[in-house]
């Protein structure tokens, strides 16, 4: 059974066991001050350690957030231990095995299933609904829970924030290519669909530039075609005509070189660099691209949701999410949860994502943090995409290693071509076998 | 005249001998203790960071474990799964392909360089220059080469187009060229180390042999082929062994430059081991692949030791 922490036990003691023992030991060592020491130490703040990945800017931002939290109260001292993005999972696993993992930490969608299965992270279901929690599960926007919420409705993590994937476009490049109506205007007019998108792509290519870099996973294209990927715990895209049609459409565009496959770009020299240097018209990214694009004074860009092929103005697209979890073996569950809930509360998210933030709040009510930014012009689309979007599929992300295995099959198709139906069948077989083995259907 | 006390002398002698033996034994014990004391840090390091992890890998290879929680004994199932896995077999092929290019290529180029530098002035300056890539972080080397090999605006392709009017491939994203491209980087990065070893070997060859060959009228090629090369064979053997072991363990260049791609076209054995452990969280399969690699390297190394009797000459 997972370790469950009862809200009844939260904040009802002024001295926890570790603090009491530590105080007693120090008091004993202090000899004549034996009766004074516990009283003094009882007021000492409790340390809560926490970790996340992040680039230099993100880490700086989170350090400032931690300092601000520490300055705002005197009972808890949060200690931030940033971990490089590369190797983050390895380090957290090692720390968990060694009993030295932080009290609160980020978990990628691929790791959290393993953590839940091994009771390494706390079951927060009761806590999140209790009075000590600053935000309830229903306060969070969209369908972003993914593997953090189990099939039986238990919560083991909360979306830290989120990044709805939208299409960023280079306005200067489009104008130079002769595009007279910008995609956001086409979208506002209700005409932003696959045909109008490809018409723009054709104009860009005719002007000698690259149009769009397609990623390994094309789930957003499927859902923007009205298709489904999973149903009843099974991968069904190979049987869904809309999904098959979307796959074929992507492959046709890759074959005709209207799209470029991201896996065909050198490591570390991807679409961001091409977009920044004015070589690429569209790139599918979240808000995380903003800090970088903001620094590029010569880049004039905006965003638009994925074009649809259903007649609707907007359809669900994927939203990138990381999860915020609490170590089940923390010595200080009260204080760890106090920091935990503050981190993802409306005020916590607002503070983290304000001024140069690189994500969209996962919680409702603090949309202003995105809307008050000067860039991009149509920032409302981030929120629209979040509200209708979807996080990682529980069946997929909740099955360790499955995303990697599916990526390999997709990469093979996008790189070397081949029969779309055969590739989708291979994806279904791999996914459903691994999901069944993991008992995750 | 006083009678000599027979027997007293031998007793004293024996006693002295006994004392000496005891002292010697004590000293040798003390020396041994000091010896152990001095090598203890290295020994502990070897135990903690090599022997115990290797032993643990063997244990894990027969377990099912996702990195946390309990381990389940599964016998040889992990080995069967790995051998049946196309990705594992591909990784093995990619590793052998990389070895076939990088080891002979590296040895030939570094030997030629060592021969060229053997009799030039400012030898030590050149030695330092060529050794620089060896002491440079492999990540830094990879990052620099990542840009040099860029298909669109990399230095290599720019010159191949401008000077030779060629249409070069996009090296690191081409299924055909990705392994040769990484091998090229590995040869460049390992050049200095091998060259220094070869230079040391060349300088250890007595000049008298060369002079004798010259007196006999041997040409430069004959001197090299019949005198220098055989006498350099122990060095060559050492370099070959080290290069092959290193090539079987290639990881850093792959991790930074290609991530195993395009697709899985540059996934090597160690990268596969890494992915199985830290991406798929199947530590048992990862350990099984590591054990297979361990025995593979051991078999190749033993084969080389067996074969060296035919071509390595230790007579200097």
Contacts between the chains, C-beta under 8 A, distances in Angstrom:
chain1	res1	chain2	res2	distance
A	89	B	278	5.9
A	90	B	278	4.9
A	93	B	67	4.7
A	93	B	68	6.7
A	93	B	278	7.6
A	93	B	281	8.0
A	96	B	68	5.9
A	97	B	67	7.4
A	97	B	68	6.7
A	110	B	279	7.6
A	111	B	281	7.9
A	114	B	66	5.3
A	114	B	67	6.4
A	114	B	68	6.3
A	114	B	281	5.1
A	115	B	68	7.2
A	117	B	66	7.1
A	117	B	68	7.9
A	117	B	69	7.3
A	118	B	66	7.0
A	118	B	68	3.7
A	118	B	69	3.8
A	119	B	69	7.5
A	120	B	68	5.4
A	120	B	69	7.9
A	263	B	173	7.7
A	263	B	261	5.8
A	263	B	262	5.7
A	263	B	263	7.0
A	264	B	170	7.7
A	264	B	173	4.9
A	264	B	262	6.2
A	265	B	173	6.6
A	266	B	146	6.3
A	266	B	149	7.4
A	266	B	150	5.8
A	266	B	151	7.1
A	266	B	170	7.5
A	266	B	172	4.9
A	266	B	173	5.9
A	266	B	257	7.9
A	267	B	146	6.6
A	267	B	172	7.0
A	267	B	256	7.1
A	267	B	257	5.7
A	267	B	258	5.6
A	267	B	259	5.3
A	267	B	261	7.4
A	268	B	143	7.6
A	268	B	146	6.0
A	268	B	256	7.9
A	269	B	146	7.0
A	269	B	147	7.6
A	269	B	150	6.1
A	400	B	66	6.3
A	400	B	280	6.2
A	400	B	281	4.4
A	400	B	282	7.6
A	401	B	279	6.5
A	401	B	280	3.0
A	401	B	281	6.3
A	401	B	282	6.4
A	404	B	275	6.9
A	404	B	279	5.1
A	404	B	280	6.1
A	405	B	280	7.6
A	408	B	87	7.4
A	408	B	263	6.7
A	408	B	264	6.0
A	411	B	261	6.9
A	411	B	262	7.0
A	411	B	263	4.5
A	411	B	264	7.8
A	412	B	263	5.3
A	415	B	175	7.4
A	415	B	262	5.4
A	415	B	263	5.3
A	416	B	175	7.6
A	416	B	263	7.4
